[in-house]
Amino acid sequence: MATSEEIEKYCRNCVSRDFVNGKGLVCKRTGALPAFEEECDSFEQDKELERLAPPKPEDFPVSMTEEEMLAEENLPKGILCAVVACIVGAVAWGLISVSTGRQIGFMPIAIGFMVGFAMRQGKGIRPIFGITGAALSLVSCILGDFLSIIGYISQDYEMGYFQVLAGVDYGEIFSILLKNVMSMTALFYGFALYEGYKFSFRAQKHPEGGKI
């Protein structure tokens, strides 16, 4: 847990820093005093400050040992958040695809990003977090593709969504899904897997910068 002094030294190097009479160092984004456990997701390095005042290692005491980070891991929480993101992403994929009448290439990328950051809520550093994030990103993409196909059928044949689900030939549906995966869609699925893995881990390195 970072102390107020450590947080202040950390925030001095962010472009969002500001000084208010009576308060001291505050964040421009929130207008409030900085408050975080050991890192800030909104940190943006002040490059000009780094050029004018090269950093010293002792200026950045905000850190945690591997044992401390492992102790804070919460895999069930990460999986729960990622599953919710997985379902939301799949439904969004289906709705957007059906409403626009075409597959949107950036959807798998957005899903990988969303599921990965949701998985990050588990504060994991072990490979299982990345593997789970990547797997759920892939599941979300396939489910989104499935829902969009069902939506197209429902729209074309003027049938209810659940009516289609009850009477559709799932063999044909999975055949279409397989063709999509084997086509250019596979490239975007790859992006989803990469982002789902990459963003599932907590940040372990703290930004560096000058001292003011």
C-alpha positions, 0 to 999 in steps of 0.5 A: 500500500503506497503512502501519501508521500509515495503517491505524491512523488508518483503523481508529480510526473503525470501530465494531469497533475495540478496544484490548488491552493489549500489542497496541494497536488491534485489530479486534473481529471478528477479535481481531487487528491490522488488516491490509488493503492499502488498504481494509477491506470490514467498515468501519462508520463510528462515527457518534457519534465523527464527531459528537464529533470532526469529521474532518480531510482529513489524517487519511485518507491511505489512498488510491490514484491512478487509475493505481495502481488500474488497474495492480492490475486483473486482469480474467481473475481477476475473470471466473474468480471471477464465472463460478464464482459464476454456475454456483454461483448457477444450480445453487442456484436450480435446487435451491431452486426444485425442492425448494420447488416454486416460484420464489423471488423473491429468488434473482435478487437474491442471484445479482446480489449474489454474482456482482458481489462475485465479479467485484470480486476483479479489483479493476476500476474500468473499465466492462468489469468492471461490464458483465461482472458484469451479463452473467454475473448475467443468464446465471446467472439464465437458467441457473438458470431453465432448470435449475429447469424441467428439475428440475420435468419430471424430478420430475413424470415421474419421469425422471432429470435427464440423461434429461430433458436428452437427450430434452426439447423445447428449443424448448418449454423456451426458450418457457417461459424467454421467457415467464418473462423477459417476465413479472414475472420480468423485474423480478427479472432487472433487479435482478440486472443492477443488482447485478451491475454495481454490485458488480463495481467495487472501492471507490474512496472511503474512509470518513471519520470523527472522530479519537481 
